[in-house]
Amino acid sequence: MARRFRGESDHKVDSKGRVSIPASFRRVIESCDPDWTEGLPPRLILVYGGATRDYIEGFTIEAMDEVDEKISKFPRGSAKRKSMERLYSAQSLEIVVDETGRIVLPVKLREKIGLEGMARFVASGDTFEIWKPEAYDASIEALDEDGFDPELDPSAYLDGDVG
């Protein structure tokens, strides 16, 4: 099993779109890039597509290989395969982490999620998300409206759907 991302943190985005990736996230990205060795820049995939996405999703190379494998099991030309290929292949890009631990978020990606000033990096298992902090806060509040009980200890959900 690939290593997992943990935690969340806010990082400054400069006028050129450069932002530092949390150090612990960089370790996961490095360990899950089969071509990475000390001295080489690690690679990751940023998925930015989808009209309903208010965030950019970061995949390690290994995690994206798993997604590609699942997509390839659908019949060529099927609507589901085309839809997934558009999201995970066409509306994504490979990024390298520079020697200072930063990536450059292109203008198109920043504009899509309204990112300016600060970016919130949020762990999501074998992927991570990059959010405009205010949008992330609103998404947390929306969990209450989606059947999530804020009064219940979330660990109760680990063994299956509660109530």
GROMACS elastic network, one bead per residue, 0.5 to 0.9 nm:
[ bonds ]
;  ai    aj funct       b0    kb
    1     4     6  0.87953   500
    2    28     6  0.83542   500
    2    31     6  0.82815   500
    2    32     6  0.66824   500
    2    62     6  0.74901   500
    2    63     6  0.77618   500
    2   126     6  0.70680   500
    3    28     6  0.59822   500
    3    29     6  0.88167   500
    3    31     6  0.76096   500
    3    32     6  0.73859   500
    3   125     6  0.84268   500
    3   126     6  0.68675   500
    4    25     6  0.86830   500
    4    28     6  0.68393   500
    4   123     6  0.81208   500
    4   124     6  0.80087   500
    4   125     6  0.50832   500
    4   127     6  0.75819   500
    5    24     6  0.75719   500
    5    25     6  0.59916   500
    5    28     6  0.67106   500
    5   122     6  0.84202   500
    5   123     6  0.50053   500
    5   124     6  0.64593   500
    5   125     6  0.54615   500
    5   126     6  0.60355   500
    5   127     6  0.67137   500
    5   128     6  0.67215   500
    6    24     6  0.77311   500
    6    25     6  0.76178   500
    6   122     6  0.78212   500
    6   123     6  0.50043   500
    6   124     6  0.74155   500
    6   125     6  0.72570   500
    6   128     6  0.87082   500
    7    24     6  0.87341   500
    7    25     6  0.89100   500
    7   121     6  0.81708   500
    7   122     6  0.62894   500
    7   123     6  0.54500   500
    7   124     6  0.87063   500
    8    22     6  0.84384   500
    8   120     6  0.69020   500
    8   121     6  0.53236   500
    8   123     6  0.60537   500
    9    22     6  0.72860   500
    9   119     6  0.82839   500
    9   120     6  0.55907   500
    9   121     6  0.54011   500
    9   122     6  0.68522   500
   10    22     6  0.88249   500
   10   118     6  0.63793   500
   10   119     6  0.55004   500
   10   121     6  0.62404   500
   10   122     6  0.88853   500
   10   133     6  0.76309   500
   11    19     6  0.65226   500
   11    20     6  0.64593   500
   11    21     6  0.77713   500
   11    22     6  0.81948   500
   11   117     6  0.84806   500
   11   118     6  0.55156   500
   11   119     6  0.53069   500
   11   120     6  0.63743   500
   11   121     6  0.76840   500
   12    18     6  0.82957   500
   12    19     6  0.60963   500
   12    20     6  0.75745   500
   12   116     6  0.86543   500
   12   117     6  0.57739   500
   12   119     6  0.63431   500
   12   120     6  0.89566   500
   13    16     6  0.78810   500
   13    17     6  0.56161   500
   13    18     6  0.55879   500
   13    20     6  0.79872   500
   13   104     6  0.89790   500
   13   105     6  0.86644   500
   13   115     6  0.82897   500
   13   116     6  0.66422   500
   13   117     6  0.51649   500
   13   118     6  0.53742   500
   13   119     6  0.64980   500
   14    17     6  0.52987   500
   14    18     6  0.54543   500
   14    19     6  0.67683   500
   14   116     6  0.82328   500
   14   117     6  0.68042   500
   14   118     6  0.85606   500
   15    18     6  0.74595   500
   15   116     6  0.83543   500
   15   117     6  0.82097   500
   16   104     6  0.73671   500
   16   105     6  0.81346   500
   16   106     6  0.82022   500
   16   107     6  0.83227   500
   17   103     6  0.80531   500
   17   104     6  0.51670   500
   17   106     6  0.62979   500
   17   107     6  0.70427   500
   17   110     6  0.76654   500
   17   116     6  0.85820   500
   18   102     6  0.62632   500
   18   103     6  0.55980   500
   18   105     6  0.62487   500
   18   106     6  0.87756   500
   19   101     6  0.84057   500
   19   102     6  0.52528   500
   19   103     6  0.56776   500
   19   104     6  0.64162   500
   19   105     6  0.74823   500
   19   118     6  0.86782   500
   19   119     6  0.78530   500
   20    23     6  0.83667   500
   20    97     6  0.88736   500
   20   100     6  0.77834   500
   20   101     6  0.55810   500
   20   103     6  0.64586   500
   20   104     6  0.88950   500
   21    24     6  0.83913   500
   21    25     6  0.65794   500
   21    26     6  0.64816   500
   21    97     6  0.82338   500
   21   101     6  0.59608   500
   21   102     6  0.57313   500
   21   103     6  0.71361   500
   21   121     6  0.77237   500
   22    25     6  0.52318   500
   22    26     6  0.64204   500
   22   101     6  0.79995   500
   22   121     6  0.76107   500
   23    26     6  0.50487   500
   23    27     6  0.65686   500
   23   101     6  0.74156   500
   24    27     6  0.52720   500
   24    28     6  0.67419   500
   24    29     6  0.89003   500
   25    28     6  0.52289   500
   25    29     6  0.62522   500
   25    30     6  0.86723   500
   25   123     6  0.83165   500
   25   128     6  0.83936   500
   26    30     6  0.60602   500
   26    31     6  0.85672   500
   26    42     6  0.81188   500
   26    97     6  0.81559   500
   26   101     6  0.71970   500
   27    30     6  0.51488   500
   27    31     6  0.61613   500
   27    32     6  0.85960   500
   28    31     6  0.51566   500
   28    32     6  0.60910   500
   28    33     6  0.86488   500
   28    60     6  0.77396   500
   28   126     6  0.88703   500
   29    32     6  0.52843   500
   29    33     6  0.62685   500
   29    42     6  0.65564   500
   29    43     6  0.70711   500
   29    44     6  0.66670   500
   29    59     6  0.82226   500
   29    60     6  0.54327   500
   29    61     6  0.77227   500
   30    33     6  0.54020   500
   30    34     6  0.82765   500
   30    35     6  0.89790   500
   30    36     6  0.61898   500
   30    37     6  0.79910   500
   30    41     6  0.82922   500
   30    42     6  0.53003   500
   30    43     6  0.75593   500
   30    44     6  0.88915   500
   30    60     6  0.83277   500
   31    34     6  0.74542   500
   31    36     6  0.75966   500
   31    42     6  0.87421   500
   31    60     6  0.88599   500
   32    35     6  0.88914   500
   32    36     6  0.82744   500
   32    42     6  0.88676   500
   32    44     6  0.89788   500
   32    60     6  0.58363   500
   32    61     6  0.61242   500
   32    62     6  0.54716   500
   32    63     6  0.78404   500
   33    36     6  0.53665   500
   33    37     6  0.87877   500
   33    42     6  0.64405   500
   33    43     6  0.64856   500
   33    44     6  0.77032   500
   33    60     6  0.66404   500
   33    61     6  0.52566   500
   33    62     6  0.64032   500
   34    37     6  0.84539   500
   34    61     6  0.75329   500
   34    62     6  0.75191   500
   35    40     6  0.86554   500
   35    42     6  0.79822   500
   35    43     6  0.86616   500
   36    39     6  0.83660   500
   36    40     6  0.60337   500
   36    41     6  0.69508   500
   36    42     6  0.55897   500
   36    43     6  0.78511   500
   37    40     6  0.56562   500
   37    41     6  0.81487   500
   37    42     6  0.81245   500
   38    41     6  0.82351   500
   39    99     6  0.84541   500
   40    99     6  0.85266   500
   41    96     6  0.59924   500
   41    97     6  0.56014   500
   41    98     6  0.60254   500
   41    99     6  0.67707   500
   42    95     6  0.85575   500
   42    96     6  0.57350   500
   42    97     6  0.56637   500
   42    98     6  0.80759   500
   43    60     6  0.73600   500
   43    61     6  0.68688   500
   43    94     6  0.67788   500
   43    95     6  0.56679   500
   43    97     6  0.63187   500
   44    58     6  0.68048   500
   44    59     6  0.58112   500
   44    61     6  0.56216   500
   44    64     6  0.86615   500
   44    93     6  0.84422   500
   44    94     6  0.57802   500
   44    95     6  0.54472   500
   44    96     6  0.63981   500
   44    97     6  0.78981   500
   45    57     6  0.81534   500
   45    58     6  0.57186   500
   45    59     6  0.50394   500
   45    60     6  0.63357   500
   45    61     6  0.67177   500
   45    64     6  0.72541   500
   45    92     6  0.66755   500
   45    93     6  0.56007   500
   45    95     6  0.60184   500
   45    96     6  0.87089   500
   46    56     6  0.64658   500
   46    57     6  0.55914   500
   46    59     6  0.63190   500
   46    60     6  0.89642   500
   46    88     6  0.89225   500
   46    91     6  0.85867   500
   46    92     6  0.53783   500
   46    93     6  0.54393   500
   46    94     6  0.64236   500
   46    95     6  0.71015   500
   47    50     6  0.88384   500
   47    55     6  0.89846   500
   47    56     6  0.58205   500
   47    57     6  0.51018   500
   47    58     6  0.64167   500
   47    59     6  0.77389   500
   47    87     6  0.71405   500
   47    88     6  0.62203   500
   47    89     6  0.81404   500
   47    90     6  0.88708   500
   47    91     6  0.60084   500
   47    93     6  0.66966   500
   47    94     6  0.89920   500
   48    53     6  0.75765   500
   48    54     6  0.88787   500
   48    55     6  0.71294   500
   48    57     6  0.65184   500
   48    58     6  0.88808   500
   48    87     6  0.78550   500
   48    88     6  0.86517   500
   48    91     6  0.58540   500
   48    92     6  0.58200   500
   48    93     6  0.83676   500
   48   109     6  0.64762   500
   48   112     6  0.79620   500
   48   113     6  0.88358   500
   49    52     6  0.85541   500
   49    53     6  0.70193   500
   49    56     6  0.79827   500
   49    86     6  0.80255   500
   49    87     6  0.54782   500
   49    88     6  0.78704   500
   49    90     6  0.82574   500
   49    92     6  0.69528   500
   49   109     6  0.89713   500
   49   112     6  0.88182   500
   50    53     6  0.54583   500
   50    54     6  0.87983   500
   50    86     6  0.88658   500
   50    87     6  0.63894   500
   50    91     6  0.79476   500
   51    54     6  0.81407   500
   53    56     6  0.74452   500
   53   113     6  0.81262   500
   54   112     6  0.78218   500
   54   113     6  0.54910   500
   54   114     6  0.87081   500
   54   131     6  0.70444   500
   54   132     6  0.81839   500
   54   135     6  0.71667   500
   54   136     6  0.82728   500
   54   139     6  0.89996   500
   55   112     6  0.83784   500
   55   113     6  0.59635   500
   55   129     6  0.62131   500
   55   130     6  0.55165   500
   55   132     6  0.74173   500
   55   135     6  0.84315   500
   55   136     6  0.82851   500
   56   109     6  0.75603   500
   56   110     6  0.89741   500
   56   112     6  0.89496   500
   56   113     6  0.77025   500
   56   128     6  0.84144   500
   56   129     6  0.55731   500
   56   130     6  0.50656   500
   56   131     6  0.67594   500
   57   127     6  0.68080   500
   57   128     6  0.57766   500
   57   130     6  0.63787   500
   57   131     6  0.89972   500
   58   127     6  0.55296   500
   58   128     6  0.50426   500
   58   129     6  0.58927   500
   58   130     6  0.75501   500
   59    62     6  0.78922   500
   59    63     6  0.57704   500
   59    64     6  0.58225   500
   59   126     6  0.72044   500
   59   128     6  0.68635   500
   59   129     6  0.89793   500
   60    63     6  0.51364   500
   60    64     6  0.62273   500
   60    65     6  0.85583   500
   60   126     6  0.75214   500
   60   127     6  0.69059   500
   61    64     6  0.52269   500
   61    65     6  0.61540   500
   61    66     6  0.88076   500
   62    65     6  0.50066   500
   62    66     6  0.64414   500
   62    67     6  0.88636   500
   63    66     6  0.51810   500
   63    67     6  0.65016   500
   63    68     6  0.88089   500
   63   126     6  0.65449   500
   63   127     6  0.73795   500
   64    68     6  0.60960   500
   64    69     6  0.84966   500
   64    88     6  0.82787   500
   65    68     6  0.50712   500
   65    69     6  0.61493   500
   65    70     6  0.87335   500
   66    69     6  0.50855   500
   66    70     6  0.63551   500
   66    71     6  0.87457   500
   67    70     6  0.51638   500
   67    71     6  0.62430   500
   67    72     6  0.86647   500
   67    88     6  0.79922   500
   68    71     6  0.50838   500
   68    72     6  0.61551   500
   68    73     6  0.89340   500
   68    85     6  0.84049   500
   68    88     6  0.79595   500
   68    89     6  0.85145   500
   69    72     6  0.51814   500
   69    73     6  0.67920   500
   70    73     6  0.54861   500
   70    74     6  0.75545   500
   71    74     6  0.57700   500
   71    75     6  0.88728   500
   71    80     6  0.86009   500
   71    81     6  0.60395   500
   71    84     6  0.67780   500
   71    85     6  0.72707   500
   72    75     6  0.75138   500
   72    76     6  0.77624   500
   72    81     6  0.76011   500
   73    76     6  0.85451   500
   73    81     6  0.85221   500
   74    77     6  0.85570   500
   74    78     6  0.70383   500
   74    80     6  0.73372   500
   74    81     6  0.56666   500
   75    78     6  0.55157   500
   75    79     6  0.89403   500
   75    80     6  0.86196   500
   75    81     6  0.68927   500
   76    79     6  0.89052   500
   76    81     6  0.67416   500
   76    82     6  0.79966   500
   77    80     6  0.84161   500
   77    81     6  0.66233   500
   77    82     6  0.62889   500
   78    81     6  0.52973   500
   78    82     6  0.61647   500
   78    83     6  0.85652   500
   79    82     6  0.51228   500
   79    83     6  0.60344   500
   79    84     6  0.86027   500
   80    83     6  0.51305   500
   80    84     6  0.61924   500
   80    85     6  0.85136   500
   81    84     6  0.51872   500
   81    85     6  0.59611   500
   81    86     6  0.85045   500
   82    85     6  0.50692   500
   82    86     6  0.61030   500
   82    87     6  0.86822   500
   83    86     6  0.52357   500
   83    87     6  0.64342   500
   83    88     6  0.87146   500
   84    87     6  0.51342   500
   84    88     6  0.58837   500
   84    89     6  0.77729   500
   85    88     6  0.52684   500
   85    89     6  0.50416   500
   85    90     6  0.65312   500
   85    91     6  0.84674   500
   86    89     6  0.55837   500
   86    91     6  0.59817   500
   86    92     6  0.86439   500
   87    90     6  0.60332   500
   87    91     6  0.50361   500
   87    92     6  0.70621   500
   88    91     6  0.60461   500
   88    92     6  0.59153   500
   89    92     6  0.55966   500
   89    93     6  0.78129   500
   90    93     6  0.79839   500
   95   103     6  0.70412   500
   95   104     6  0.79031   500
   95   105     6  0.88336   500
   96   102     6  0.85614   500
   96   103     6  0.66150   500
   96   104     6  0.86459   500
   97   100     6  0.78455   500
   97   101     6  0.56474   500
   97   102     6  0.54900   500
   97   103     6  0.51527   500
   97   104     6  0.84244   500
   98   101     6  0.53769   500
   98   102     6  0.53985   500
   98   103     6  0.63791   500
   98   104     6  0.89822   500
   99   102     6  0.74328   500
  100   103     6  0.89996   500
  105   108     6  0.81900   500
  105   109     6  0.63413   500
  105   110     6  0.65101   500
  106   109     6  0.54919   500
  106   110     6  0.64610   500
  106   111     6  0.87304   500
  107   110     6  0.50768   500
  107   111     6  0.59525   500
  107   112     6  0.84555   500
  108   111     6  0.52710   500
  108   112     6  0.61579   500
  109   112     6  0.51263   500
  109   113     6  0.67377   500
  109   114     6  0.84949   500
  109   115     6  0.82122   500
  110   113     6  0.56677   500
  110   114     6  0.57843   500
  110   116     6  0.71275   500
  111   115     6  0.62768   500
  111   116     6  0.84271   500
  112   115     6  0.77878   500
  113   131     6  0.72242   500
  113   132     6  0.66959   500
  113   135     6  0.85796   500
  114   131     6  0.89137   500
  114   132     6  0.66784   500
  115   118     6  0.70339   500
  115   119     6  0.67484   500
  115   131     6  0.74235   500
  115   132     6  0.52399   500
  115   133     6  0.86114   500
  116   119     6  0.75151   500
  116   132     6  0.75760   500
  117   132     6  0.88836   500
  118   131     6  0.88030   500
  118   132     6  0.68630   500
  118   133     6  0.70803   500
  119   130     6  0.62951   500
  119   131     6  0.57263   500
  119   132     6  0.53842   500
  119   133     6  0.62186   500
  120   129     6  0.79004   500
  120   130     6  0.55379   500
  120   131     6  0.50513   500
  120   132     6  0.61641   500
  120   133     6  0.53808   500
  120   136     6  0.77892   500
  121   128     6  0.68413   500
  121   129     6  0.57039   500
  121   131     6  0.65737   500
  121   133     6  0.88793   500
  122   127     6  0.89499   500
  122   128     6  0.55428   500
  122   129     6  0.50849   500
  122   130     6  0.64282   500
  122   131     6  0.77327   500
  122   136     6  0.89503   500
  123   126     6  0.80015   500
  123   127     6  0.66259   500
  123   129     6  0.64683   500
  124   127     6  0.51824   500
  124   129     6  0.69286   500
  125   128     6  0.71163   500
  130   133     6  0.87997   500
  130   136     6  0.89526   500
  131   134     6  0.81073   500
  131   135     6  0.66473   500
  131   136     6  0.58655   500
  132   135     6  0.53525   500
  132   136     6  0.63490   500
  132   137     6  0.88454   500
  133   136     6  0.51402   500
  133   137     6  0.62789   500
  133   138     6  0.87299   500
  134   137     6  0.51152   500
  134   138     6  0.62772   500
  134   139     6  0.86874   500
  135   138     6  0.50594   500
  135   139     6  0.62024   500
  135   140     6  0.87878   500
  136   140     6  0.63926   500
  136   141     6  0.88023   500
  137   140     6  0.52197   500
  137   141     6  0.64926   500
  137   142     6  0.88014   500
  138   141     6  0.50756   500
  138   142     6  0.62318   500
  138   143     6  0.89449   500
  139   143     6  0.66313   500
  140   143     6  0.53611   500
  140   144     6  0.77366   500
  141   144     6  0.59800   500
  141   145     6  0.77278   500
  142   145     6  0.52431   500
  142   146     6  0.66053   500
  143   146     6  0.50193   500
  143   147     6  0.69979   500
  143   148     6  0.55888   500
  143   149     6  0.82775   500
  143   150     6  0.83712   500
  144   147     6  0.60589   500
  144   149     6  0.61805   500
  144   150     6  0.64201   500
  145   148     6  0.69757   500
  145   149     6  0.88493   500
  146   149     6  0.87787   500
  148   151     6  0.89002   500
  148   152     6  0.84155   500
  148   154     6  0.87137   500
  149   152     6  0.54714   500
  149   153     6  0.83999   500
  149   154     6  0.82482   500
  150   153     6  0.76047   500
  150   154     6  0.80082   500
  151   154     6  0.87897   500
  152   155     6  0.84437   500
  152   156     6  0.73878   500
  153   156     6  0.59076   500
  153   157     6  0.82356   500
  154   157     6  0.57033   500
  154   158     6  0.76704   500
  155   158     6  0.54228   500
  155   159     6  0.81841   500
  156   159     6  0.66512   500
  156   160     6  0.78961   500
  156   161     6  0.84160   500
  156   162     6  0.70531   500
  157   160     6  0.53764   500
  157   161     6  0.57117   500
  157   162     6  0.59927   500
  158   161     6  0.79371   500
  159   162     6  0.83992   500
